[in-house]
Amino acid sequence: MDKTEKAKLGGVNKEICQTIVNMVDYAEDSIVSRTILDKSTGTITIFAFDKGQRLSEHTSPYDAVIQVLDGKAQVTINGRKNEIAAGQLIVMPANASHSVAAEVKFKMMLIMIRS
């Protein structure tokens, strides 16, 4: 694996079992992210949100899946609020207005499908 490929994987080693929830740490008053996979067909990114942090309302031209790994969050899609907790997931359709808010600390995996 060359340096470029390893950088795209956020330093994650292929073919080695890892615990997703431990791949990113919480940071005070911050949102921390780590890209696990970045391909032309899509990305997988792990996020850790401190309590009170949020991603403001926006859209994406791609379908995406949020899977909560730890804690719980409020995900609003096209004005509809959804409370999701560890072990649950939600699909955000392409071009849908959406936001993510952390009422408590939480971690999520975002899978974005580009094709």
N, C-alpha and C positions, 0 to 999 in steps of 0.2 A: 504494500500500500504506500503510495507516495504522500508527500506532505500535504498536497492540496486535498486529496481524498480524506486524509485523517482530519484536517481542519474542518471539512464539510460535515464530518461526523461528530464534531464537538469533542474529539478525543476518545470517543466510544470505540472499544474494540469489537470488531465483528466476530461472530461465532463463539462468544463468551456470554453465558447467562448472567444477567444483571437485574437488580431490583429497581424498577422504574422510579418509585417514590424517593429513592435515595440519590437520584441522578442530579438533583438540583436542591440547594439549600435556601431556606428563608433568609431574607435580609430586612432589617428594620426600615419601615416606611418605603418599601421598594417592591417592584416586580422583577424577578430574576428569571431569565430564560436560557435554555440550552437546546440548540438544534441537534437532534439525534440523526436525522437523515434529511438530505437535501438533494432531490432529483428533479429532473425536468417534469416528471409526472406528479410530483407532490412533495410535501415536507412532513416531518414529525418533529414537534418541538415540545419540550417539557417546560412548564411555568410554575413558579412559586410566588404567590401573592401574599403580602403581609395584610393584616386586618385593615380595612378601609381603602385599600388600593382598588383601582378599576381601570378597565379599558373603555374609553368613551365610545359612544355610538358611532359605528362605521359600517361600510359594506365591503364585500370581497367578491370578485367575479368567479370564485370557486366554491364548490361544496366543501364543508369542513365538519369535523366531528370533535367535540370536546368530551373527554373522559375524565371525570374527577378522580384523583388518586388519593387525596387526603383532605379532610375538612368538607366544607360545602360552599356553594356560591350561588349567586343569582345571575342567570343568563337571560337577557331580554332579547327576543327575536320578533321583529315587526310589531313592537309594542306589547307583546305578551311576555309576562314575567314567569320564569321557570326557576324553581329552587331545585338544585341538584347537589347530591352528596356523593361521598366516596363510593365507588362501585357503580355509579350511574353514568350514562352518557346522553348526549343530545346532539342531533344533527342540525347544522345551520345550512340552509340552502344557499346556493349561489345568489348573489345580489340582494339578499335579505339584510335589512338593517338590524344590527345586533350590538350588544354591549355585555361586558362581564364585570361583576362587582363582588368584592370579597367582604362579606359581613364579618367573617372570621378568617384566620389564616387558611389558605387552601392551595393545593397543587393540582395541576391538570396537565393532561397530554392533549395537544392539538394536532390533529391529522388533517392536512389540507390536500385535497385531490384536485390536480390541475387538468386531468384528462379523463 
